[in-house]
Amino acid sequence: MPAVSDRFAPPTGRPLGRTALDLVGGFVVLCAATVAVGWLLTHPLAGTMRHENGVNRWFADQRTSVLTRIADGGTLIGETYVGGIALVVLALVFAVWRRTWWPLVFVGVLDAGLGLFYLAGTTLDPRRRPPVRILQAGLVQDASFPSGHTGTATAIGGVLAALLWAYTRVAKPLLVLLVVVPAYTMLARLYVGAHHVSDVLTAFVYAALWLLLCARMLLPGRPAGHPDDARLSVVRTASG
């Protein structure tokens, strides 16, 4: 029977305490960077960032009933409840399939961090939404930065990619295709006039970096014997 310490050791082989410290440190750095970017956008760069409004006006000029329905789909993917359900389902499926609780820990830590990033940004860096008609009712007018929908969509696509990478042999190009999930939501949020370009880009970057850190700290490495490993071996042999 494995020791209790082994049972709680991350699958990376790193000590649990060191893993927790690295996650906390990474979170603090990313959160501070996010708040700093928001401060720059709303203070010293506020005047120069007005050109972003032209992008939103361009999207507003392209609006049609068909495109609006398509954009509604991108917004739906980024809704908090949709993201919550999707992430829980993904974590449970992999946890039960692989008989390990680390997918649940991974998703829990990731989602908690994303929520705190969003809360810090909207609270400390209030920013007015673009000066176009917004196609979504009930939005807080000074909570444009950062885009919570983008963060959620990035988490959905990124979690699926990370879990597939860690527990299956799916080829890397197929995993890269999952970037279409946050890209769809980012375009949708610009189309409906809810966010500036910098709002969605910032959310995508911090969500992707936080996801990479969480996956590195809490999930196992790529399974041995993957076709990508074989191709890498052939390249090394040829170059040698």
C-alpha positions in Angstrom: 0.0 0.0 0.0 1.5 3.4 -1.0 2.4 5.8 1.8 0.1 8.7 2.5 2.7 11.2 1.3 2.8 9.3 -2.1 -1.0 9.4 -2.4 -0.9 13.2 -2.2 2.2 13.7 -4.3 1.6 15.4 -7.7 2.0 13.2 -10.7 5.0 15.3 -11.8 7.1 13.9 -9.0 7.6 17.3 -7.4 7.0 17.8 -3.7 3.5 19.0 -2.9 4.7 21.9 -0.9 7.0 23.1 -3.6 4.2 22.7 -6.2 1.9 24.8 -4.0 4.5 27.5 -3.6 5.2 27.7 -7.3 1.5 27.9 -8.1 1.0 30.7 -5.5 4.0 32.6 -6.8 3.0 32.2 -10.4 -0.5 33.4 -9.6 0.8 36.5 -7.8 3.0 37.4 -10.7 0.3 36.9 -13.3 -2.3 38.7 -11.2 0.0 41.7 -10.7 0.8 41.8 -14.4 -2.9 41.7 -15.3 -3.7 44.6 -13.0 -0.7 46.5 -14.2 -1.8 46.1 -17.9 -5.2 47.3 -16.9 -3.8 50.3 -15.1 -1.7 51.2 -18.2 -4.8 50.9 -20.5 -7.0 53.1 -18.3 -4.4 55.7 -17.2 -1.2 56.6 -19.2 -2.3 54.8 -22.4 -6.0 55.8 -22.2 -5.7 58.4 -24.9 -3.7 56.3 -27.3 -5.9 53.3 -26.9 -9.0 55.1 -28.3 -8.1 53.8 -31.8 -9.5 50.4 -30.6 -12.9 51.9 -30.8 -12.5 51.8 -34.6 -12.3 48.0 -34.5 -15.6 47.8 -32.5 -17.3 50.2 -34.9 -16.1 48.1 -37.8 -17.7 45.0 -36.2 -20.9 46.9 -35.5 -21.1 47.9 -39.2 -20.9 44.2 -40.2 -23.9 43.2 -38.0 -26.6 41.0 -39.6 -29.2 38.7 -38.0 -27.2 35.6 -39.1 -23.9 36.9 -37.7 -25.6 38.0 -34.5 -26.9 34.4 -34.0 -23.4 33.1 -34.6 -21.9 35.6 -32.1 -24.5 34.5 -29.6 -22.9 31.1 -29.7 -19.4 32.5 -28.9 -20.9 34.4 -26.0 -22.7 31.3 -24.7 -19.4 29.3 -24.6 -17.9 32.0 -22.4 -20.7 32.2 -19.9 -19.7 31.3 -16.4 -22.2 28.6 -15.9 -21.4 27.0 -19.3 -17.7 27.0 -18.4 -18.3 25.7 -15.0 -20.3 22.7 -16.3 -17.9 22.0 -19.1 -14.8 22.1 -16.8 -16.4 19.9 -14.2 -17.5 17.3 -16.8 -14.1 17.2 -18.3 -12.4 16.8 -15.0 -14.8 14.1 -13.9 -14.5 12.1 -17.1 -10.7 12.0 -17.0 -10.6 11.5 -13.2 -12.9 8.4 -13.5 -11.3 7.1 -16.6 -7.7 7.4 -15.4 -8.6 6.7 -11.7 -6.9 9.7 -10.4 -8.1 12.8 -8.7 -5.5 15.2 -10.2 -7.7 16.3 -13.1 -10.2 17.6 -10.5 -7.4 19.4 -8.6 -6.1 20.8 -11.9 -9.5 22.2 -13.0 -10.3 23.5 -9.5 -7.0 25.4 -9.1 -7.3 26.7 -12.7 -10.8 28.0 -12.3 -10.2 29.6 -8.9 -7.2 31.5 -10.3 -9.2 32.7 -13.4 -12.0 33.9 -11.2 -9.5 35.9 -9.1 -7.8 37.4 -12.1 -11.1 38.6 -13.4 -12.2 40.0 -10.0 -8.9 41.8 -9.6 -9.0 43.3 -13.1 -12.6 44.5 -13.0 -12.3 45.9 -9.4 -9.0 47.7 -9.7 -9.1 48.7 -13.3 -12.6 49.9 -14.2 -12.9 50.6 -17.9 -15.8 51.8 -20.0 -17.1 49.5 -22.7 -16.7 50.4 -26.4 -18.8 53.3 -27.6 -21.1 51.2 -29.8 -24.5 49.6 -29.2 -23.9 46.5 -27.1 -25.9 43.5 -28.1 -26.1 42.0 -24.6 -28.2 43.4 -21.9 -27.2 43.7 -18.2 -23.5 44.3 -18.6 -21.8 46.6 -16.1 -20.6 49.6 -18.1 -17.2 50.0 -16.5 -16.2 46.3 -16.4 -14.8 46.0 -19.9 -11.3 44.9 -18.6 -10.6 42.0 -18.8 -12.9 39.8 -20.8 -14.3 37.1 -18.4 -15.9 35.3 -21.4 -12.6 35.0 -23.1 -11.0 33.6 -20.0 -13.7 31.0 -19.6 -13.5 29.9 -23.3 -9.7 29.7 -23.1 -10.1 27.5 -20.0 -12.6 25.1 -21.8 -10.4 24.6 -24.9 -7.2 24.6 -22.9 -8.3 22.2 -20.3 -9.4 19.7 -22.9 -6.1 20.1 -24.7 -4.1 19.7 -21.5 -6.0 16.6 -20.3 -5.7 15.0 -23.7 -2.0 15.8 -23.8 -1.4 14.3 -20.3 -3.5 11.2 -20.5 -3.8 10.2 -24.2 -1.8 10.0 -27.4 -3.7 12.5 -29.4 -1.4 14.2 -32.0 -0.2 17.7 -31.1 -1.7 19.4 -34.3 -5.2 18.2 -33.3 -4.7 19.8 -29.8 -3.6 23.1 -31.4 -6.9 23.2 -33.2 -8.7 23.7 -29.9 -7.5 27.4 -30.0 -10.6 27.9 -32.1 -12.7 27.8 -29.0 -11.3 31.0 -27.4 -10.9 32.6 -30.8 -14.6 32.2 -31.5 -15.5 33.8 -28.2 -13.0 36.6 -28.6 -14.5 37.6 -32.0 -18.0 37.3 -30.6 -17.3 39.7 -27.7 -15.8 42.2 -30.2 -18.8 41.8 -32.4 -21.4 42.4 -29.7 -19.5 45.5 -28.5 -18.8 44.1 -25.0 -15.0 44.6 -25.0 -12.1 46.3 -26.6 -9.4 44.3 -28.4 -6.9 44.7 -25.5 -9.6 43.4 -23.1 -9.9 40.0 -24.9 -6.2 39.7 -25.7 -5.2 40.3 -22.1 -7.7 37.7 -20.9 -6.5 35.2 -23.4 -2.9 35.7 -22.5 -3.3 35.4 -18.7 -5.7 32.5 -19.0 -3.3 30.6 -21.3 -0.3 31.3 -19.1 -2.1 30.3 -16.0 -3.4 27.1 -17.7 0.1 26.2 -18.8 1.5 26.7 -15.3 -1.3 24.6 -13.7 -0.9 21.8 -16.2 2.9 21.8 -15.7 2.5 21.6 -11.9 -0.5 19.3 -11.6 -0.7 17.0 -14.5 1.7 14.2 -15.7 3.9 14.5 -18.7 3.2 13.2 -22.1 2.7 9.4 -22.3 5.8 7.5 -23.6 5.6 6.0 -27.0 3.6 8.8 -28.6 4.0 9.2 -32.4 5.4 12.7 -31.8 8.2 11.1 -29.7 8.9 8.7 -32.6 9.2 11.5 -35.1 11.4 13.4 -32.7 13.7 10.3 -32.4 13.9 10.0 -36.2 14.9 13.7 -36.5 17.6 13.3 -33.8 19.0 10.2 -35.5 19.1 11.8 -38.9 20.8 15.0 -37.5 23.3 12.8 -35.6 
